[in-house]
Amino acid sequence: MARGAESAPRGVRRSRAQRSLHRVRTGLRRAAVDYFRGGTSDWLAFSTLLLTVPVLSGLTVAWPEWCPPESLVMPLLLGGLLLRPASLLGLYVVTALALLLEAVMIVERRSEPDLVTPGSILVVASVALAGLLIAQFRSRVGVPWRGGGTMLFDLRERIHAQGRLPRLPAGWHHEMSLRPAGGQSFSGDFVVASRTGPGRRTLEVVLTDVSGKGMDAASRSLLLSGAFGGLVGSLPPHAFLPAANGYLLRQDWDEGFATSIHLVLDLDTGDFELLSAGHVPAIQLNAGTGRWSEIAAEGPLLGVYEGAEFHPAKGTLRRGDVLMLFTDGLVERSGRDLSEGVDRLTGEADRYVLSGFRGAAWHLIEAVAKDVNDDRALVLISRE
């Protein structure tokens, strides 16, 4: 009985040890998977960087000409990109001890007290501070550096995909060009478009200019483009701008207004309606007369007050006619009248009347507003 009593706890202890070992192996495996997938675990990076510190210190003592004390900034900088703030502080402690040990060993073995100078310590400390600021920013955002860039790239591509104009039937041509301010990847201007109605014979295009420009307006532009893309086609055309206005008001942004122009085009007859929310007018080329005319609809800015009303302007695109929607960054200049910018745009567009407007949208922005520090967008639709 005594042996049985002794063997039972031993078996229990053995099974507990096996379960503990299994949990450790599982935890390590999950941590590795999380790390390579951009998760929150940083044990692998922390261990690797921790091992590089004594290696670099040893190289500094052995070959100071090839590996100076400032080489310790490399694991510190990588730690700012890879580690959480708590792990980074642990790396800093080990690095500080290694730097102190370097100074002592160099003095004892080589009698070179000037190798680890106050300047060397200042360089390492400055990089450590920069790495800590980077790590704190990443921790506050909650996105690992390996996945943050991928997420932004994916968001940008989704916006571009959402802004692509749908394929039109024979006899119609359309194109769009969008140029963010300062050559950035994100813009305060965006386009959403869809074919709606019975038989999808109606083209709806919404061109919006969010307050601000470039990266300053990027977050609001991202949110609104998704919301507006869901509204287009889900609501009757005349209900779109009131719904968009209500959506902006509910966001309660400090700088939450936007201008927008909504085109509703019948692809069978060429008849269209334009609804505007404080946007610059569209312009239409009449192929019969060869003249450009402004098409202005009435409506206030989005996100200013409730109960706003938007009154449409109507027209028809006949064979050879061209309609252009654009944002104010294309035609507006400080100290100049808006009509001057529109005249310049139409003057450049006249060059494409005989050759056709294919590829004209990009070239028009290049000719009219290439170096303007503002978001620029142009949508061109022609009936061939």
Secondary structure, DSSP 8 states (H G I E B T S, - for coil): -HHHHHHHHHHHHHHHHHHHHHHHHHHHHHHHHHHHTT-S--HHHHHHHHHHHHHHHHHHHH-TTTS-GGGGHHHHHHHHHHS-HHHHHHHHHHHHHHHHHHHHHHHHHH--TTSS-HHHHHHHHHHHHHHHHHHHHHHHHT--HHHHHHHHHHHHHHHHHHTS-----TTEEEEEEEE-GGG-S--SEEEEEEEESGGG-EEEEEEEEESS-GGGGHHHHHHHHHHHHHHTTTS-HHHHHHHHHHHHHHHT-TT--EEEEEEEEETTT-EEEEEEEB---EEEEETTTTEEEEE--B---BTS-TT---B-EEEE--TT-EEEEE-GGGT--TTS-HHHHHHHHHHHHGGGTTT-STTHHHHHHHHHHTT-SS-EEEEEEEE-
